[in-house]
Amino acid sequence: MRVAKQDVPVKIDVPGATARQLTNFGDATGYGKISGEYFSFGAGTDITALLQGLEGDLCQCPHWGYVLEGEVQVTFADKAEEVAAMGDLFYWPPGHTVKANKDTDLILFSPQHEHTEVINHILGKLDG
């Protein structure tokens, strides 16, 4: 699920302040602590091969985030694809992979135990 800023409903709009809120934006029930993460991907970076060996060969950790700059294409377990671009909020459920269409900076909020397992798996792949 990706949502452009202009599509997030304005709840407060007063001189000097605007608050937008999108409710029911994913469910963190059953997860422990959350980590805040800053990721940068160069254009063309595709993490699919680095996820091989994980369940379904996909990242099985949910993420909530915001694209600061650039654009990423996310492919889900059902083969559906979605593009998240600069200024978009997003929720990626478990079962996805990511490819950067452009140089991209994004912020992720992820269940830290689950995402640490994925990151450690990727590090193992990179170490050969």
N, C-alpha and C positions, 0 to 999 in steps of 0.2 A: 504494500500500500504506500503510495507516494502522494503527497499533497503539496501543491504550490502555495506559497505564502498568501497570495491573494484569495485562495480558496479556504483558508482557515477563518472561521467566523470571528468577527470582531465582537468582543464582549464589553470592552470599556474603550471609549474614545473621548478623551477630554483633552483640553489644551496641554501639550507637553507629554502626553502618555497615551499609548494604545496597547491594549491587551487582546490577543487573539487566543482562542482555546478550541481545540478539537478533542472532544471526549471519545472514550472507547477506542483509544489508539493503541491497540495491542493489550496483552494481558501478561503480567509478570507473576501471577500466582504460581507458587511452587518453586520459585527460584530464590536463591539467597541474595548475597550482596551483589551490587551492580558496580561495574567499572566504567569510568569515563575514558574514552579513547579518541585520539586524533590520528587519522590515517591520511597518508599522501600516496597517490598512485600516479605514475607516469602514464601518458597516453599509450594505449595498447596493452597495459598490464592485465593479465588474465590469470586468476589464481586457481582455475579449474584443476590443472595438473597437480597442484600442491595439496589439493583436498582428497586426492585418490587414496583410498585406504580407510577413510572415515565412512560412517554409515551412509550408504547411497552415494558415496564419493562427493558429498556435499557438506557444507558447514551446517551443523545441527544446532547452532546457537541462535536465538532470536536477537535482533538488534533494533534499536530505536535511534534515529539520528537526523542529521542536518547536513546538506551539501553546501559547503562554504564557497567552493569554486569548482568548475568543471562539470563532468557528467559521467555516470557509471551505468552500465547495463547489468541488471540482475536477472539471472535465470533461476527459476524455481524447480522443485522436484517434478512438477507436472509439465515441465517444459515451457510454461508461460514466461514471458519476458516483460520487463518493465525498465524504463529509463528514469533515473533520478538525476536531476540537474540542479545547478546553482540556485539556491533559495528554497529548495524542496525539503520538507520534512519527510521522513520515511519510517516504515516499520517493515522489517524483513523477518518473517517467521522462520523457524528451523527448516532446513532443506533448501539451500540456495548456493549459488556461486556468483562471483562478481568479475566484471571486466571493465576497465576504464576506457571510455571512448575518447576522453580528453585528459590532460593533466588535471588531477582532481584532489582536492582536500575536503575531508569530511570528518564530522564528529559522530562517534558511536557511543551509545550507552548499552552495555551488554551484561548479562549475568556473568560475573567474573570467573566462577569455577568452570563453566561450560566453555567460555571463550578462551580461557587460558589453555584448556586442553586442545582446542583447535590451533591456537598460536604455537603451542609446543609441537604439535604434529607438523605444522608448516616448517618450523625451524629444523625439525628432523629431516624433512625432505630437502631443505636447502643445504644441510650439512652432508647430504648424500648417503 
